[in-house]
Amino acid sequence: QIPKQPIVEELEKQYDVEEVDPSRPIALDSYDVLFVVQPSSLNPQQLPNVVEAIKSGVPTAIFEDPFPAFYRGITGTGEPKQPQGNPMMGQQPPEPKGDIQSLWDTLGLIVPNDLFMGAPNPDIVWQQYNPHPKLRYLMNANDQWLFLLESPEEGLDFLSEDSPISAGLRELMFLYAGSVQADSKRQDLNITELVRTRGEVSGLVSYQDVRMNAGQPDDNVLLQKQGKATGSNVLAVYVESVAGSASEARNEESAEDDGAADDTNEEGDEAAGSEEETAPSENKPIRAVYVADVDYMHPFFSENRKRPDRFDLDLRDQNITFVLNIVDVLAGEVDYPAIRSHEPQHITLGLFEDQAEIYRQAAFEKQQDLQNEFNTEKDAAEEAMQEKMNEFRDQLEKLQKERITDATKREKLLNIQQQAQIAQQVEERRKNNKLRKFEKKRDIAIRDSQQDSDNAIRKIQSSYKGWAVALPPIPPLLVGAGVFVTRRVREREGISKSRLK
């Protein structure tokens, strides 16, 4: 029950937008583009119809989010659907979800995930890069807020220039997005990467770890779960069938159907002939865009696009432009994306960005070292407690092996058991107190390292601001001084020295 979104209103300015009922087979020639948001929420009857439409060549824009953090009405890829009905009158059990793996297989995509309760929960991408530090203080932005900017360096193509969908874009912002990889075994598909993260500061964290830490003001636990950077992650791809592969695949399926039909009776042959008559005459190739996020279409980005000065964030994201480009390219409108990408550019200091990134990376590495030190102390405390308890365990095992016949040994066994319980409680409290001290020390050190990084970056900013104030007047002053000296020299030309005083 989500109200009409601003992104739909944007699409309605250019296209006729209709709702599609996926419960029935989708008419192949009725729609120029299918706009599918969170296909994992479709039931086992609906999802196969969408997959079949994609296989049949209907251009499709797919947006699948493993963790919709800002769209509260949307369930994640592996989350069960909400129960239906009134809680006061008794709820119906949640509707089952379709097999999202069938969609991934159709598109030739591999999505890193963990199975939980029989459902795939895709991993969440993190990236230690934030060119808008104000968001961290105003909106608690963390490493799952992904900022994707074009790179001035050659060979670093975070926003691909190989497709008109992303060519010319300068900045996108994704939130709690998933990762996708191309299946190298699928030679019948051409998969173009559109958006990827920075490899040296990016990695994956499990859905369960993010879910357990959701809403917590302290991100140190999640930082521990993230670990070290594992490389760049792809967030969006454009999938196309290789020329000729779609028709060959259809021909193979048709040949298999014909072979199977030979073994059927007359009634089966008539049914097969009827299906051939209703089948489309031309087999179209697969054309689809898969984006592993939904939150980046949030109404906030539409409002920020209309009035970027309203929120005082200096956030020049082009999320809505990216969505419109996807639909245009799939619909065959290749001219609009190039025109739409012409927006005022705000040039930043590349040298400052490089220096600031050095401090951010140093702070990140220091935080990782502090977390590793805490883990070492934690393991040592647990090991010390275990050794203390092993002494009582050995005594108990020794007495239990002996045949206790008299009351003295029985009393001794009970005393050791009581001492073991008391010792366990004491050691547990001691361990927890020690860990709390280590945790407090770690948090203070991490906070100090982050403050040192921020102070160093502000110092660089202040120095550049100082130079920006001091340097501009110097050239005019030099020119003025030169003009003044030249005029004075010319005024003295032809005048005798006796007349000069």
Buried (B, 14 or more C-beta within 10 A) or exposed (E): EEEEBBBEEBBEEEBEEEEBEBEEEBEBEEBBBBBBBBBBBBBEEBBBBBBBBBBBBBBBBBBBBBBBBBBEEBBBBBBBBEEEEEEEEEEEEEBEBBBBEBBBBBBBBBBBBBEBEEBBBBBBBBBBBBBBBEBBEEEEBBBBBBBBBBEEEEEEBBBBEEBBBBBBBBBBBBBBBBBBBBBEEBEBBBBBBBBBBBBEBBBBBBBBBBBEBEEEEEBBBBBBBBBEBEEBBBBBBBBBBBEEBBBEBBEEEEEEEEEEBEEEEEEEEEEBEEEEEEEEEEBBBBBBBBBBBBBBBBBBBBBBBEEBEEEEBEBBBBBBBBBBBBBBBBBEBEEBBEEBBEEEEEEEEEEBEEBBBBBBBBBBBBBBEBBEBBEEBBEEBEEBBEEBBEEBEEBBEEBEEEEEEEEEEEEBBEEBBEEBEEBBEEBEEBBEEBBEEBBEBBBEBBEEBBEBBBEBBEEBEEEBEEEEEEEEEEEEEEEEEEEEEEEEEEEEEEEEEEEEE
